[in-house]
Amino acid sequence: MNRWTLNRYFFRLYVTNFFSTLVAIFALILLIDLIELGRRSVMADQSFGVVVLFSALRVPSFIEQAFPFVILFSSIFTLLSLNRKLELVVARAAGISIWQILMPFIVGSLLIGAFATFAYNPLSAAAKAMAANLEAEAQGEVNASDALQTPWLRQNAEGVSSIIGARQISENGRVLTDVTAFVMGEDGTVETRIDAPRAQLQSQMWLLLEPRVTRIGYTPRDLVEYRLPTSLRPEYIEQRLADPETISIWELGSKIEIAASLGFNSMAFSMQYHTLIARPALFVAMTLLAATVATRFSRTGQSGRVFIGGVLAGFVLYVVTFLAKALGSNDVVPPLVAAWFPVLAAGLFGVTILLHQEDG
C-alpha cells in the first residue's frame, strides 16, 4: 500500500464519519426543536408537515454553531477507530510520522471549513430567512414580550412621529417580522400601539399587515392593514436591526461598507466576516486538539480522563472563541485579532503537544 492510497483511505474515512455525525446531529436537533415548538405552542394551528418544514429551516443555523464540535468528535472517533484496529500502529511501524498521518485529516478539515464558509453559510442564512417569513405568515399575533426586547428605530414623516421595532428583518431591510410600533402625540406621549406579524416598506410608509391597533381609552381593534408614514431607507433599517449571523458571507462585505458610509458601527458585521473566514483554520485547530488525545490515548494506554480532557479542551476553545467574538463585535479588540487569536493559539497548542508526544 503506497502513501497516496493510505492518505485517500484516511481522508475518505474521516469525511464519511463527519457526514455521518452531521446527519445524526441534524436529526437530534430537529427532534429537540420539534419538541420545543410543541411545548411553546409555536405554529399550533399549522399542519404537522408545515411544522416539520419550519423546524427543518431553522436547524441549519443551529448546525452552523455546532460545526466545530462535529469536527472535534469526528476526528476523535476516526482516530480512535484506527487505533483500535491497530491501523495507526502499522502505519507508524512503516515509518509514517504523526504529521503524515494527520495530513489527510487536516486537508479534510480545510475543505469542510471552506464548504461551511462559502456554501453552507449562504444556504443557512437563506433557510433562516425563509423560516422567519413562514413564522410571520403563520402567526396571527405578536408575542409582546419578544417585541419589547427588540431594537427600536425612531421615525418622523408627514407630521407623524413614531417608534418601530422588529424581531427579525428580511429582503435587505424591506420586510420586518414581529413588529411593534408606537405612534407619539405632540407632547411626546404614546397615543397608539400597533402590533403586527409583518410589515413591508413601501414608498415613504410602512404597510403593517393584519395589525392589532391599541389606542389609550379604546378597545383594541384588529385591522386588515395599517399605513405608518416613514422616511427611513432600507439600508438604514438593515444596519440597525439586522443580526450579522443572518447575512451571507457573500453580502457581508457590502454591508460593512454601507454601515461605514451611514456612520454606523460596523464592528459586528466585520467580526462575523472574519469569524467565517477563520472557520477553516478553526476546524484544523479542532482536529489537532483531537489528535493530541486520540492518538496518545490508544498508544500509551492513558485513562479515560485524558479523553475527557481533550473534549473539554475543544469546549474551552469554543467558549474562548465565543467570548472573543463578543469583544470584537463591541469594538473592545479589533475584529481581525478577535477572530484569529483563539484559532492560532489553539493550533499552536495542538502542534506543541503533538511535538512533545512525538519527540519528548
Steps between C-alpha positions, in 0.01 A plus 500: 500500500660829391477831682239644263266203551536530876427873491188444292384231742545727805338793318199298386450350846519841668260671258256208525503519879453876484188479285364210708542708815349802326189305397461358852529846659261646243238237590556556872470879476192466277333275757586734789378802305170329414448420869583859594261638238226277636572605858482871409195444277678670211304462174242294686237555230721363222515146366774265613670523159523880523640478854764248389593725206524801730725311743713360217562855376613605848736207559777608252575810707529284813723255315726787397568571867571131564743453209817524716370224728411282202859536379636426846293186559548375145876533530510329839273218387697438179841498668380275782345264250828479311684439825268220611559324168877556544509677164686798643748263665567333166535837327748624758692173482535564127680826578209740456511791747204638688505808275471288189216306661318821591547664160180343348307613808636855473420518129151362569441761773615781268269384221206456738573842649504661156172328415345610830610860442431561134217256422324390819489846660300663215259205501462523878431875485241451223330217691482711816342785304244260351419370847447856625263575211313174558461580869379852423235370260384231742471712813203722539632701790831618635641379828528829684778378729715428196414829331599703804852356481564604141708798379304817424508762225360849533337650191320821415312550173193694387467647847474156663764412757539131584731228623516159333677180594513145364638166604625409153555664163526363147522607137780748573304699756172520307307243705469486879371206702330519841459877492404739777453872434408792726345816359588805708288807569614860474595498869721193453268252670387172342159526336479176303668160507501278193596130512530313172657174385643665189579842354609593150689816411337678210532852364540722807291273723482173688215269401421298815298189417224366727594732786341538841461872572471609861415860590488631851143497624371283213449128443777338287404454135619238251543655155588365158786746462643820649708762318767670706697787339880469504808662354734207573710337229533119471879523545456691825243253630710196421813642662313582820287188536677220313666212682843452333460122526199514267703660219688290247876536483463612138297802619695591813764700313243737351318526834821612669549769236139618532528516879815709473342735245199553728723569797402185691720269702577217258701293750231233539488442124879510473533253788259258334691530173839423655349218707373333186832549321683344798263200513717261292796574728276444804405158365869414458565609860218273617657210307840563660339507845330170423833350390670594828246278676398226260846392386673505839206346682511177302876472467595554863193360672398822669186503711167643398588826672733587212225445246259716700774761530527523123127547463506767770785673316275520194221653705742748658616604153142551391420711809813710453408552134149607604635748755750637248216546253305699758803722567558556130133577431505770767825654373693408816766334285545514120276242328795354308687431824190371678424255218848360447669507840304206657544295182876559478546445873312168488688389188839579656393324820407187305825504302703546820331206673544276197869594472546421869326166461708407196842625601468540876 
